[in-house]
Amino acid sequence: ERDRLFAPFVRGKTGRASGEGSGLGLWGAARLIRRLGGKLRLVSPKSGGCRFEITAPPAKTLEPASGLEDGEEPINLPLGEQHVLIVDDNETNRRLLSALLESFGMTCEEAESGPAALEMLKAAPFDAVLMDLHMPGMSGLEVAEKLLEVRTGEKLALIAVTAAMESVGDKRLKEAGFLEVLTKPLSPSLLFQALEHARDYRESSMTPDAP
């Protein structure tokens, strides 16, 4: 199965037997790491089993031009300090986002469900929220709509993160207060741009109106 592991929608025999999945995990991880200028590869230790190794250059720019998709721009650091809340029921997704935010020079906290995110947003300020739209129990859209009720008049930079954009309309997302929508697997440069937009949005909301 080695030659096909990093292809999209491919799952190994053991994975298929152990539970459900999309077969996009390794493909998305390899694509993300490649965009950061690194490489993800499978090695086989002498002791048996499998090990996945990540190598990356110690570069100041996260994306060398050779690793960009058409139309994407390199990421130039720093963006500036921001404290971001990651809301996703999938631990792997949270860890990947956390690593990206750390590489941007930001701090973050994590919530594994909609209700947990609501409690954290009530208790502490955040500069932006990366919200998975499809979560069990309470969806990201429901969390955003609930926030409109409890944070009346207060602007919050919500960024939607989804692997199924077609299932949610742009109009409803805007009505719920989402500033940006990102699709999985995430492009680091697009995430960076969304966080720049969130920063500008936050700063504009704090600037008093001119007389």
N, C-alpha and C positions, 0 to 999 in steps of 0.2 A: 504493500500500500504506500510505500515511501514516495514514489514518484507522483502520486496524486494528492497527497495530504494538504498541499497548499493551494489546491484548486477550489473555486467557490462551489458550494452545495455538495461537498464530498465529505462523507463520514466514514470512519473506519469500522470494521466489523464489531470490535468491542464497544465502540460508541453507540452503534445502532442497537446493540443488545442491551445496553445499560439504561437507555432513556431517550427522550425526544431531543431534537436539536435541529438547527438549520444547516449545519455544515459550513458556516461562514466564519467561525472563530479564528482558525489558523490563517485563513485567507485574509481576513480583515487585519489581524495582528501583523502579518508579514507586509501588507500594503502600507499600514501606518508606520511601521519601523523603517521601511524603505524610503518613505517621504521624509523621515527625520535624518536621512543620510546613513542609515545603518542596515543591518541584514539579520534576518532570523533564519536559523538553519537547524536541521535535525541531525544529531550525532548519536552514535550507538556506543555507550561505554563498554569496556571489557567485562564489567560485572553484569551486563545484561540490561534490558529495558531500553528506554528512550530518554534522551535529554535534549531540550531545546535551548540553544544558545543565541544570545543577542549581542552583536558587536556594533559599535557606533563610534564615529570619529569625534574627538574633543573639539568641536567647532563652535564658534560664536553664533553662527547662523544655523538654525535648525533644519532648513531645507536647502541643499545645494541645488542650483538651477537644473542640473541633470536629472534630478529626481522629481521634478514638478510635473503635474498634469497640465494640459493645454489651458492657458488663461490664468494659471495660478502664479502668485508672486512669492518670492522668498520671504521668510519671517525674519525681521530685524529686531533684536532685543535691545533694551528692555521695553516692556509695555507699561510698566508702572505697577505698584503694589495694589492688589485687589484681593478681597476675601470672598471666595465663591462657595456656594452650596451645590453639591452634586446630589441629584435625586435619581436613583435608579435601583431597581430590585435585583439587578445582576451585579454580583461582586466584581467580576472580571471587568465589566464596563466601568465601574467606579474606580477601580485601580488604574486602568488605562487613562481615564480622564484626570485622575489625581496626579499621575506621572507627567502628563502634558502640562497641567497647570503649574506644577513645581518647576518644570523646565522654562516656563514663561516668567518665573520669579514671583508666583502668586501662592497664597495659602488657601486651603480649602477644608471643608468639613463634608461629611457624607451622611445621607439619609437613605435607608433602604426601602422606604414606603412613603406614600402620600401623607398619611397621618403624622408620621415622624417628622416629615419636612415641615408641616404646618406648625408643629410645636417648636421646632428650631427657629423658624422664621418669626414666630411670635416672641421668642426669648432673646434673639440677638440680631444685629444688623448684618446684612450681606450686600456686597457690591453687585453681585449677579447670581443667577440661579440657572444651572444646567439641568433641565427637567426632562426625564424620559417620559414620553407620552403614554406608553403602553405598560402599565403596571397592574398587578392583581389587586382587587379590593377598591382602590381609588386611583383613577388614571391621572396622568399629569395635567390633562385638561380640567378635570374636576378640582384638582389642587389649585390651579390658577384661578378658576372661577370662585373658589372659596376665599382666596386671598383678596379678591376684589371686594368682598364683603367685610373682611376684617381689617384691611389696610386702606380704607376710604381716603382718597385724596393723596396718598403716598405713592410715588413712583418706584417701581421695582423692576430691574432689568431681567426679564424672563427670557431664557433661550431654550427653545424646544429641541429635543434630540430624539429622532425616531428612525426606525428602519422601514416604516410603512407610511410614507408621506401621503400616499394616495387615499388612505383611510380617514384622513382628517383634512377638512377644508381650510384654506388660507383665511377666509372670512371669519370663521369661528375662532381660529387661533388669535387673530388680531383683536377680536371682541373680548377674548379672555385675557388680553394684555401681553401676549408674547411679542417680543421685539425682533427676534430672529428665529429661523428654523434651520437646523442642521440635520443631515441625513447620515445614518451609519452605513459603512464604517466611516468614521470622522476623518476629514482632511484637517491636518494641523493648521494649515494656513487659513482655512475658512473659520476654524475655531478661534484663531488669533484675531481675525478681522471682526468676528462677532463680539468678542470681548472688548475690542477697541470701540465698537459701536456702543456697547453697554457702558463703558467708561464715559464716553461723550454724552450719552443720554443722562447718566447720573449727574455729571457736572453741569449740564444745561438745566437740570431740574433744581439745582442748588443755587443757580445764579439769579439774583433778584431782577425783576423786570425793570427795564429802564424807565425813568420818569417821562 
